[in-house]
């Protein structure tokens, strides 16, 4: 018995459940996704460096609770602070781009 492949892309899933880009529901999803992605990226980079939240906080001049809130997308972060977390705390480089 042959089964059909029911795999869909992430884009197809988002369109099906949240509509096309430009609709209010979809834009709300995209905004939340981008915020989540940032916190997850910082979390993953910190773990890859073998650092605790407290060690990262000490290196970039903040506290463990702040790093936790950023990683869990509870706290908005200024670009200057984000740059300090990435460059001073994690030894990385922050690149920003705007796509129109």
FENPERA-V483967 format. One record per run of one state. SS is the DSSP state (~ for helix, > for strand, _ for the rest). FROM is the first residue (numbers start at 1). TO is the last residue. If there is no record, write none. Layout:
SS:FROM:TO  SS:FROM:TO
This chain:
_:1:9  ~:10:18  _:19:23  ~:24:48  _:49:52  ~:53:60  _:61:63  ~:64:71  _:72:78  ~:79:89  _:90:100
